[in-house]
């Protein structure tokens, strides 16, 4: 999934922890899903990541979008009978 090239590293960094709590994932889960190490995620959050922060932010933002779409897909499959 392609995420806009103007993704804000700062916004992704600031929104990651609250999003993790909301969705019930850990930093390790994120690392596995985007093929990064848990320490890379931790360093990114602490603004100490030596790698490409823009690419990391894009990967994380893409994951957020995928998870949101997955969640919406699950909601779309709920019928009135299920409510």
MMTF fields as JSON, N, C-alpha, C and O atoms, coordinates in Angstrom:
{
  "mmtfVersion": "1.0.0",
  "mmtfProducer": "UNKNOWN",
  "numBonds": 331,
  "numAtoms": 332,
  "numGroups": 83,
  "numChains": 1,
  "numModels": 1,
  "chainsPerModel": [1],
  "groupsPerChain": [83],
  "chainIdList": ["A"],
  "bondAtomList": [4, 2, 8, 6, 12, 10, 16, 14, 20, 18, 24, 22, 28, 26, 32, 30, 36, 34, 40, 38, 44, 42, 48, 46, 52, 50, 56, 54, 60, 58, 64, 62, 68, 66, 72, 70, 76, 74, 80, 78, 84, 82, 88, 86, 92, 90, 96, 94, 100, 98, 104, 102, 108, 106, 112, 110, 116, 114, 120, 118, 124, 122, 128, 126, 132, 130, 136, 134, 140, 138, 144, 142, 148, 146, 152, 150, 156, 154, 160, 158, 164, 162, 168, 166, 172, 170, 176, 174, 180, 178, 184, 182, 188, 186, 192, 190, 196, 194, 200, 198, 204, 202, 208, 206, 212, 210, 216, 214, 220, 218, 224, 222, 228, 226, 232, 230, 236, 234, 240, 238, 244, 242, 248, 246, 252, 250, 256, 254, 260, 258, 264, 262, 268, 266, 272, 270, 276, 274, 280, 278, 284, 282, 288, 286, 292, 290, 296, 294, 300, 298, 304, 302, 308, 306, 312, 310, 316, 314, 320, 318, 324, 322, 328, 326],
  "bondOrderList": [1, 1, 1, 1, 1, 1, 1, 1, 1, 1, 1, 1, 1, 1, 1, 1, 1, 1, 1, 1, 1, 1, 1, 1, 1, 1, 1, 1, 1, 1, 1, 1, 1, 1, 1, 1, 1, 1, 1, 1, 1, 1, 1, 1, 1, 1, 1, 1, 1, 1, 1, 1, 1, 1, 1, 1, 1, 1, 1, 1, 1, 1, 1, 1, 1, 1, 1, 1, 1, 1, 1, 1, 1, 1, 1, 1, 1, 1, 1, 1, 1, 1],
  "groupList": [{"groupName": "UNK", "atomNameList": ["N", "CA", "C", "O"], "elementList": ["N", "C", "C", "O"], "formalChargeList": [0, 0, 0, 0], "bondAtomList": [1, 0, 2, 1, 3, 2], "bondOrderList": [1, 1, 2], "singleLetterCode": "X", "chemCompType": "L-PEPTIDE LINKING"}],
  "groupTypeList": [0, 0, 0, 0, 0, 0, 0, 0, 0, 0, 0, 0, 0, 0, 0, 0, 0, 0, 0, 0, 0, 0, 0, 0, 0, 0, 0, 0, 0, 0, 0, 0, 0, 0, 0, 0, 0, 0, 0, 0, 0, 0, 0, 0, 0, 0, 0, 0, 0, 0, 0, 0, 0, 0, 0, 0, 0, 0, 0, 0, 0, 0, 0, 0, 0, 0, 0, 0, 0, 0, 0, 0, 0, 0, 0, 0, 0, 0, 0, 0, 0, 0, 0],
  "groupIdList": [1, 2, 3, 4, 5, 6, 7, 8, 9, 10, 11, 12, 13, 14, 15, 16, 17, 18, 19, 20, 21, 22, 23, 24, 25, 26, 27, 28, 29, 30, 31, 32, 33, 34, 35, 36, 37, 38, 39, 40, 41, 42, 43, 44, 45, 46, 47, 48, 49, 50, 51, 52, 53, 54, 55, 56, 57, 58, 59, 60, 61, 62, 63, 64, 65, 66, 67, 68, 69, 70, 71, 72, 73, 74, 75, 76, 77, 78, 79, 80, 81, 82, 83],
  "secStructList": [7, 7, 7, 7, 6, 6, 7, 7, 2, 2, 2, 2, 2, 2, 2, 2, 2, 2, 2, 2, 2, 2, 2, 6, 7, 7, 2, 2, 2, 2, 2, 2, 2, 6, 6, 7, 7, 2, 2, 2, 2, 2, 2, 2, 2, 6, 6, 7, 7, 7, 1, 7, 2, 2, 2, 2, 2, 2, 2, 2, 2, 2, 2, 2, 2, 2, 2, 2, 2, 2, 2, 2, 2, 2, 2, 2, 6, 7, 7, 4, 4, 4, 7],
  "xCoordList": [0.849, 0.0, 0.89, 1.822, 0.608, 1.398, 0.786, -0.417, 1.638, 1.214, 1.801, 2.908, 1.084, 1.518, 2.944, 3.365, 3.682, 5.075, 5.2, 6.301, 4.113, 4.189, 3.769, 3.292, 3.954, 3.635, 4.533, 5.728, 3.956, 4.696, 5.284, 4.56, 6.605, 7.282, 6.824, 6.526, 6.768, 6.365, 4.948, 4.699, 4.027, 2.64, 2.532, 1.8, 3.251, 3.223, 3.817, 3.257, 4.941, 5.602, 4.669, 4.56, 4.005, 3.122, 1.841, 1.266, 1.406, 0.144, 0.333, -0.64, 1.56, 1.775, 1.408, 0.659, 1.906, 1.607, 0.111, -0.405, -0.607, -2.06, -2.767, -3.7, -2.324, -2.932, -2.691, -3.591, -1.466, -1.157, -2.088, -2.601, -2.301, -3.191, -4.625, -5.32, -5.047, -6.423, -6.678, -7.727, -5.724, -5.945, -5.478, -5.817, -4.701, -4.269, -3.047, -2.896, -2.178, -0.928, 0.248, 0.146, 1.353, 2.582, 3.58, 3.38, 4.644, 5.704, 6.289, 6.645, 6.387, 6.896, 5.965, 6.43, 4.661, 3.689, 3.895, 3.912, 4.05, 4.273, 5.55, 5.574, 6.607, 7.895, 7.744, 8.252, 7.05, 6.857, 6.051, 6.365, 5.023, 4.134, 4.8, 4.399, 5.818, 6.485, 7.935, 8.723, 8.272, 9.6, 10.744, 11.752, 10.554, 11.597, 11.865, 11.099, 12.938, 13.223, 12.445, 12.147, 12.121, 11.465, 12.296, 11.741, 13.623, 14.46, 14.368, 14.47, 14.178, 14.02, 12.747, 12.737, 11.68, 10.423, 10.618, 10.186, 11.261, 11.532, 12.379, 12.097, 13.409, 14.278, 13.509, 13.701, 12.65, 11.839, 10.967, 10.88, 10.322, 9.466, 10.244, 9.719, 11.491, 12.335, 13.091, 13.906, 12.814, 13.494, 15.003, 15.798, 15.384, 16.791, 17.101, 18.165, 16.196, 16.364, 17.348, 17.151, 18.408, 19.438, 19.088, 19.762, 18.051, 17.656, 16.846, 16.825, 16.186, 15.372, 14.035, 13.139, 13.919, 12.722, 11.482, 10.382, 11.639, 10.496, 9.961, 8.75, 10.841, 10.399, 9.766, 8.771, 10.342, 9.757, 8.352, 7.419, 8.207, 6.896, 5.9, 4.739, 6.341, 5.461, 5.019, 3.849, 5.962, 5.627, 4.611, 3.66, 4.817, 3.903, 2.541, 1.509, 2.532, 1.268, 0.499, -0.722, 1.215, 0.561, -0.055, -1.151, 0.649, 0.104, -1.166, -2.155, -1.131, -2.31, -3.504, -4.625, -3.26, -4.328, -4.84, -6.049, -3.919, -4.33, -5.178, -6.206, -4.748, -5.494, -6.864, -7.852, -6.926, -8.218, -9.142, -10.326, -8.597, -9.405, -9.867, -11.0, -8.986, -9.358, -10.495, -11.461, -10.375, -11.406, -12.73, -13.79, -12.664, -13.877, -14.486, -15.707, -13.635, -14.121, -14.87, -15.897, -14.35, -15.04, -16.382, -17.375, -16.418, -17.681, -18.675, -19.874, -18.196, -19.092, -19.704, -20.764, -19.06, -19.576, -20.593, -21.212, -20.77, -21.768, -23.151, -23.363, -24.062, -25.423, -26.283, -25.889, -27.429, -28.365, -28.716, -28.932, -28.765, -29.084, -28.042, -28.361, -26.781, -25.711, -25.782, -25.174, -26.504, -26.532, -27.485, -27.606],
  "yCoordList": [-1.174, 0.0, 1.231, 1.332, 2.144, 3.366, 4.447, 4.704, 5.072, 6.171, 7.436, 7.417, 8.523, 9.806, 10.137, 9.861, 10.728, 11.076, 12.232, 12.511, 12.908, 14.022, 13.634, 14.468, 12.361, 11.892, 12.618, 12.794, 13.031, 13.752, 12.77, 12.066, 12.741, 11.862, 12.203, 11.312, 13.485, 13.92, 13.453, 12.961, 13.607, 13.194, 11.686, 11.224, 10.923, 9.465, 9.093, 8.271, 9.693, 9.401, 9.718, 8.931, 10.86, 11.278, 10.45, 10.305, 9.919, 9.172, 7.678, 6.973, 7.184, 5.737, 5.157, 4.182, 5.722, 5.142, 5.108, 4.064, 6.24, 6.177, 5.172, 4.493, 5.079, 4.124, 2.696, 1.859, 2.418, 1.073, 0.698, -0.419, 1.628, 1.359, 1.136, 0.239, 1.96, 1.863, 0.547, -0.071, 0.123, -1.069, -2.357, -3.456, -2.216, -3.395, -4.093, -5.304, -3.349, -3.914, -3.416, -2.422, -4.12, -3.709, -3.2, -3.373, -2.579, -2.147, -3.351, -3.253, -4.477, -5.699, -6.165, -6.611, -6.066, -6.425, -5.561, -6.063, -4.26, -3.336, -3.72, -3.781, -3.978, -4.343, -5.558, -5.566, -6.574, -7.785, -7.496, -8.005, -6.688, -6.413, -5.58, -5.652, -4.786, -3.957, -4.398, -3.681, -5.579, -6.168, -5.287, -5.088, -4.778, -4.002, -4.658, -5.513, -4.261, -4.798, -4.005, -2.827, -4.654, -3.924, -2.726, -1.689, -2.869, -1.748, -0.576, 0.58, -0.86, 0.22, 1.015, 2.24, 0.32, 1.005, 1.855, 3.007, 1.291, 2.033, 3.271, 4.351, 3.111, 4.237, 5.293, 6.491, 4.857, 5.794, 6.621, 7.841, 5.953, 6.664, 7.656, 8.705, 7.323, 8.184, 9.232, 9.98, 9.279, 10.199, 9.945, 10.879, 8.67, 8.287, 7.273, 6.656, 7.099, 6.118, 6.67, 7.762, 5.913, 6.354, 6.034, 6.492, 5.262, 4.909, 6.017, 7.151, 5.681, 6.63, 6.815, 5.978, 7.921, 8.175, 8.378, 8.011, 8.952, 9.152, 7.797, 7.577, 6.905, 5.575, 4.803, 4.103, 4.931, 4.273, 4.819, 4.055, 6.135, 6.745, 6.284, 6.024, 6.182, 5.688, 4.256, 3.919, 3.409, 2.013, 1.924, 1.145, 2.722, 2.703, 3.257, 2.699, 4.354, 4.942, 3.952, 3.839, 3.24, 2.242, 1.131, 0.655, 0.721, -0.281, 0.244, -0.479, 1.485, 2.077, 2.057, 1.749, 2.383, 2.376, 0.951, 0.721, 0.003, -1.406, -1.897, -2.541, -1.593, -2.049, -1.381, -2.021, -0.095, 0.605, -0.016, -0.229, -0.304, -0.936, -2.319, -2.712, -3.059, -4.395, -4.284, -5.046, -3.338, -3.143, -2.741, -3.237, -1.848, -1.438, -2.604, -2.75, -3.429, -4.605, -5.537, -6.107, -5.686, -6.528, -5.914, -6.629, -4.603, -3.938, -4.056, -4.197, -3.999, -4.108, -5.499, -5.663, -6.493, -7.86, -8.157, -9.221, -7.228, -7.41, -7.102, -6.064, -8.014, -7.786, -7.208, -7.203, -6.734, -6.185, -7.277, -6.999, -8.493, -9.609, -9.763, -10.176, -9.428, -9.555, -8.49, -8.653, -7.419, -6.302, -6.511, -5.65],
  "zCoordList": [0.0, 0.0, 0.0, 0.798, -0.874, -0.989, -0.108, -0.154, 0.692, 1.547, 0.964, 0.427, 1.06, 0.505, 0.902, 2.025, -0.02, 0.243, 1.22, 1.696, 1.53, 2.459, 3.881, 4.651, 4.21, 5.554, 6.56, 6.322, 7.668, 8.689, 9.694, 10.398, 9.745, 10.699, 12.112, 12.907, 12.418, 13.759, 14.097, 15.198, 13.155, 13.416, 13.611, 14.487, 12.806, 12.961, 14.313, 15.038, 14.646, 15.919, 17.093, 18.033, 17.034, 18.13, 18.22, 19.298, 17.108, 17.124, 17.36, 17.631, 17.264, 17.344, 18.703, 18.764, 19.78, 21.113, 21.418, 21.816, 21.238, 21.487, 20.581, 21.01, 19.334, 18.403, 18.871, 18.816, 19.335, 19.832, 20.98, 21.03, 21.892, 23.026, 22.552, 23.029, 21.615, 21.115, 20.402, 20.582, 19.599, 18.771, 19.453, 19.013, 20.525, 21.276, 20.711, 20.871, 20.054, 19.547, 20.378, 21.097, 20.265, 20.943, 19.897, 18.695, 20.373, 19.47, 18.731, 17.557, 19.421, 18.798, 17.688, 16.639, 17.905, 16.857, 15.621, 14.496, 15.838, 14.724, 13.994, 12.765, 14.748, 14.151, 13.24, 12.119, 13.721, 12.921, 11.662, 10.586, 11.797, 10.668, 9.579, 8.417, 9.941, 8.927, 8.697, 8.08, 9.199, 8.993, 9.498, 8.819, 10.691, 11.371, 12.717, 13.16, 13.358, 14.684, 15.738, 15.54, 16.852, 17.936, 18.405, 18.771, 18.395, 18.83, 17.85, 18.262, 16.565, 15.587, 15.862, 15.74, 16.231, 16.559, 17.809, 17.857, 18.808, 20.042, 19.77, 20.289, 18.961, 18.616, 17.818, 18.027, 16.916, 16.14, 17.079, 16.942, 18.032, 18.975, 19.835, 20.209, 20.147, 20.985, 20.164, 20.703, 18.859, 17.942, 17.919, 17.818, 18.014, 18.001, 16.913, 16.925, 15.987, 14.916, 13.892, 13.357, 13.62, 12.676, 11.227, 10.304, 11.033, 9.674, 9.025, 9.504, 7.939, 7.197, 7.921, 7.818, 8.651, 9.44, 8.578, 8.99, 7.399, 6.508, 6.049, 6.05, 5.664, 5.234, 6.391, 6.203, 7.582, 8.758, 9.008, 9.253, 8.945, 9.166, 8.104, 8.418, 6.856, 5.791, 6.062, 5.884, 6.497, 6.794, 7.926, 7.859, 8.956, 10.106, 9.702, 10.073, 8.941, 8.487, 7.61, 7.719, 6.744, 5.897, 6.745, 6.45, 7.793, 8.706, 9.38, 9.503, 9.809, 10.45, 9.498, 9.903, 8.249, 7.25, 7.027, 6.985, 6.885, 6.686, 7.849, 7.645, 9.066, 10.248, 10.314, 10.676, 9.966, 9.956, 8.912, 9.172, 7.733, 6.686, 7.096, 6.818, 7.759, 8.231, 9.239, 9.187, 10.146, 11.161, 10.511, 10.892, 9.536, 8.819, 8.065, 8.007, 7.492, 6.785, 7.711, 7.343, 8.914, 9.893, 10.258, 10.4, 10.41, 10.743, 9.608, 9.848, 8.368, 7.217, 7.119, 6.516, 7.697, 7.641, 8.729, 8.728, 9.655, 10.711, 10.126, 9.499, 10.344, 9.845, 10.953, 12.119, 10.593, 11.59, 12.61, 13.79, 12.138, 13.029, 14.116, 15.231, 13.797, 14.755, 15.844, 16.902, 15.608, 16.56, 17.694, 18.565]
}
